[in-house]
Each structure stands twice: as C-alpha cells, then as structure tokens.
C-alpha cells in the first residue's frame, strides 16, 4: 500500500471535520446526540489548527512561505472565535443559533481549506525536511491538543 502524503492526510482531516459539522446540521436525532457530534468535530478542528501552527507552519515559514502562512494564521483566529461562539450557543441550548453559527463556520472553512490545500499543503510535502515531516506525522497519528493552547491570532 502506498504511503499517504502529509498534504493528503491533512486534507482528509479537513473532510472529516467538515463532515462532522455537516452531519450535525443534517441530523434529526435528539439535541444531545447532535451536539455530541458537533463537539467532537470542533475538538478535531481545534487539534488540527494546533498541529498546523505548531508543526507545519514554522518550517514552511523558514522556507520562505510567509504571506500565505500569515493569512492562514489570521483565519485560524477567526475560526477559533467562531467555535467559541458555537460553544456558547450549545451551552445556552440555543439550537437555532448553533445551527446558524455552524453554517457560518462551514462557509469560513470552505474558503480557508481551499486556499490551505491549494497553497500550503501543496508545498508541505516538498518543503518539509525529514525531521519536520516526522514530527507532523507523529502528531497526526496520536497527538493531543494542550488544554491551554490557542492560536496567537485568537489571544486577547
């Protein structure tokens, strides 16, 4: 079996995360069942942002890919704040507000993911050295988001 590239693995995470949010929006089960699906997807998105900012972006910046990385980091802050809004809606039991916020989040992700996949991931497999690729691959397999981490662009 051919080994999956890092770019392809990261794209697969995009699909999984988006799919979970879409499943939440399409679900007809109980509100509790729906919110559990959504909470798992948001946790996956937070972990994904962490791995990009801590493992993928730094070596790509050192390779000279500054402008696109800066844009992705800024958008990560927007995504982080959007997820905080969804968390608040869930806590308040505001299902219509949660659904609206999820639709808006999917819109942000659609634009963000398309650019990230086209520009960043296309370069990742070519520009990352063995050490960076290995660290990213290891985290993809079993890494955990530190509880107190947030993107620099989302910190007040």
N, C-alpha and C positions, 0 to 999 in steps of 0.2 A: 504494500500500500504506500502511495506517495505521501510524504510528509506535507502537512498544510503549512503555507507561509504564515508569518505573523500577521501580515496585512489581511489575509483571508480569515484568520482566526478572530481578528478584531472586528471585521465586517460581520462575521457570524454572531458575535456578541451584540452588535447593533440590531440585527434581525431578531434575536431572542428578546432583547429589551423592548423594542418596538412592538413585537408580537404580544408580549405580556400586557402592555398598555392597551393595545387594540383588543385583546381578549377581555380586559376589564370593561371596555366600552361596549363590547358586543354581548356581554354576559346578561343572562336573565335570572340568575340564581339569587340567593339572599344577599343583602348588602354586605354581610360579614364575609361571605365567600368571595365576592367581588373585590372588596378592599384588601383581602389577603393576597390575591393575585397581583393587585396593583402595588402593594407594599413590597413584595418580592421583586417586582420589576424596577421600582425606584431604588431599592438596595443594590440591584445589579448595575443600574446606571451610575450610582454614586461610586461603586467599586471601579467601574470602567473609567470614569473620569480620573479617579486616583491613579490608576495604572498608567494612563496616558501622561498625566502631568508629572509623575514621579519616575517612570521608567522609559517612556517613549520620547517625550518632548525634549528633555535635556540633551541627549546625544544628537538629536536632529538639529537642535539649536547650534550645538558645537560644529555641526556640519554645514552651517550657514542657512538653514531653513528658518529664518527669523519671522518674516512677515506673516506667513500662513499660520505659524505656531501662535503668534501673538493674537491673531483673530480667533483661533480655536480656544485659547485660554479665556479670552473675554467672553465668548459664548458659553464656556463652561460655567462661568459665574452666573450668567442669565439662566442657564438650565438649573443650577443649584438653587437659585431663588425661586424659580418656578416649582421645583419639587417641594421646597419649604411651604409654599402656598398650598400645594396639594395635601401635604401632611396636615396643615391646619384645617383644611376643608374636611378631611377624613375625621379628625378629632372632634369637630363640631357636628358631625353627622350630616353634613351638607352634601348630599349625593348629587343634586344638580350642579352645584358649584364645583364639585370634584370632577364631574364629567366634562364641564366646560374647560376647566384648567387642564385636564388631560388632553383634550382636543388641541388646546393651545400648545401644550408641551410637545405633542406629536408634530405640530407644524414647525416648531423650533428645531426638533430633532431631524426632521426631513431635510431642511436646509443645511443644518450643521453636518449631519452624517454624509450627505452627498459631497460636500466640499472636503471633508476629512478623508473620505475614502479615495476621492479622485486625486487629491494633492498629497496628503500626509502619508496615508497607508501605501500609496504607490511608491513612495520614496523609502519607506521604512525598511523593506527587505534589502534594498540596495545600499542604504547609508549606514545602517546599524552594524557595528562591529560584533564579533562573536560574543564578547562579554555582555554587551547591552542586549543582544538578541536572546541570550541565555537567561538573563535576569528577567526580561519581559516574559519569555516563555514560561519560566518557573512560576511567576506570579499569575499568569493566565491560568495555569493548572490548579493552583491551590492557595493563592494569596488572599489575604483578608484586609479589608479597609480598616485602618486605625480609627477608633471611635471618635477621636477629637479632630480628625482631619477635615479640611475644607479647601477648595481652590483659593489661591491667593486673590483672584478677582472677585470672590464672593465674601471676603472678610471685610468687616466694617472697620 
